[in-house]
Amino acid sequence: MDLSIFVTYWPILVRGFGMTVFCWILGTAFGMALGLAIALCQRYAPAPFRWLLQIYIEIIRGTPFLVQLFVLYYGGPLIGLRLDALPAGLLGLTIYGSPYFAEIFRSAFRAVPNGQIEAARAIGMAEPTIIRRILLPVGLVSALPALVNFSIILTKETVILSIITVPELMYQTQRMSTETFRYLEANLVLALFFWFFVEVISRIGRRFERRITHYLIERP
C-alpha cells in the first residue's frame, strides 16, 4: 500500500469530502422539509390531493435513485428543465428523500395520543397551534431515530452524484485511482471518510434525542 499518494491528492479529497457534506446537509434539510409538508398534507388535505401525494410517494420509493437522477439530469432538458450537475444533484436528493421522510413523519403523527389533540381542540386551540405545540414536538421524539437513520442512508446515496459529475468524494477518489492506478488506497480512504461521517451523525442524533426527551419531560 502506497500512502505517499495522499500527500499529492489530499487537497482534492478534502474538497470532495466538503462537497459530500454540503450536498448531504442541503439534500437532507430540503428533503425533510418537503417530507414534513407532504405528511401534513396527507393529514389535513382533501382526499384527491392525498391520493396524488400517495402516488408520488409510491413512484419515488419504487424506483432507484440512480434512475431518478438520470431522468432529472438528462431528461430534464426535454421539458425545458436545464440544471447544472450540482443543482440537479441537490434536487435529486430532495425528491428521493422526501417520501421516506414523509412516511416517517406520518407514522410519528399517528403515534401522538388522540386524547391530547382532542383536549387541545376542546379548549379552543387553533389547528396550527396544535401542530406547533403538540403534533410536532411529541411526534418528533418518536420520529427522531428513524430520521437519523434515513439521514445516514442519504450520506451513502451522495456517491451516486458522481455519475453526473458532481465533484463529491466518490468523484475525487475515482479521479485519484484513475490517475495513479491505486484502487485499494482510493477505496480505503472513501470507506474511512464515510465511516467517520456516519459516526459523527449518529452521535449528534443520539445527543439531540436525549436533549429533546429531557426538554419535553421538564416542560410544564
TAHU-V58528 format. One record per backbone hydrogen bond with DSSP energy under -0.5 kcal/mol. CO is the residue of the C=O (numbers start at 1). NH is the residue of the N-H. If there is no record, write none. Layout:
((CO,NH) (CO,NH))
This chain:
((1,3) (2,5) (3,6) (4,7) (4,8) (5,9) (6,10) (9,13) (10,14) (11,15) (12,16) (13,17) (14,18) (15,19) (16,20) (16,169) (17,21) (18,22) (19,23) (20,24) (21,25) (22,26) (23,27) (24,28) (25,29) (26,30) (27,31) (28,32) (29,33) (30,34) (31,35) (32,36) (33,37) (34,38) (35,39) (36,40) (37,41) (38,42) (39,43) (40,44) (41,45) (46,50) (47,51) (48,52) (49,53) (50,54) (51,55) (52,56) (53,57) (54,58) (55,59) (56,60) (57,61) (58,62) (60,63) (64,68) (65,69) (66,70) (67,71) (68,72) (69,73) (70,74) (70,75) (71,75) (72,76) (75,78) (76,79) (76,81) (77,80) (80,82) (81,83) (84,88) (85,89) (86,90) (87,91) (88,92) (89,93) (90,94) (91,95) (92,96) (93,97) (94,98) (95,99) (96,100) (97,101) (98,102) (99,103) (100,104) (101,105) (102,106) (103,107) (104,108) (105,109) (106,110) (107,111) (109,112) (113,116) (113,117) (114,118) (115,119) (116,120) (117,121) (118,122) (119,123) (120,125) (121,124) (126,130) (127,131) (128,132) (129,133) (130,134) (130,135) (131,136) (134,138) (134,139) (135,139) (136,140) (137,141) (138,142) (139,143) (140,144) (143,147) (144,148) (145,149) (146,150) (147,151) (148,152) (149,153) (150,154) (151,155) (152,156) (153,156) (153,157) (154,158) (156,159) (157,160) (158,161) (159,162) (160,163) (161,164) (161,166) (162,165) (166,168) (168,172) (169,173) (170,174) (171,175) (172,176) (173,177) (174,178) (175,179) (176,180) (177,181) (181,183) (182,186) (183,187) (184,188) (185,189) (186,190) (187,191) (188,192) (189,193) (190,194) (191,195) (192,196) (193,197) (194,198) (195,199) (196,200) (197,201) (198,202) (199,203) (200,204) (201,205) (202,206) (203,207) (204,208) (205,209) (206,210) (207,211) (208,212) (209,213) (210,214) (211,215) (212,216) (213,217) (214,218) (215,219))
